[in-house]
Amino acid sequence: MSVELSQATDIIVNARIATGDPRRPFVDAVVVQGDRVLAMGSSAEMRKLPLPGVTVRDAARGSGVITNGRVTFTPPLP
């Protein structure tokens, strides 16, 4: 595991997140430190990461967008 991933605070799954990357325009999960994106991919991929103690949050199909390495959800996640 990278040093950066060891700083993760949350895994957000079950979302539709616009990445701004034409090769992969949408993902359904991100690993974050606060609102800073550390990793992104499918919910299954992100759940498999060895991140003990990190909270898994269900976005309940909420929408998000990644801008400048930070993710924002509309409406905000609880």
Secondary structure, DSSP 8 states (H G I E B T S, - for coil): --TTGGG--EEEES-EEE-S-TTS-EESEEEEETTEEEEEE-HHHHHTS--TT-EEEE-TT-EEEEETTEEEEES---
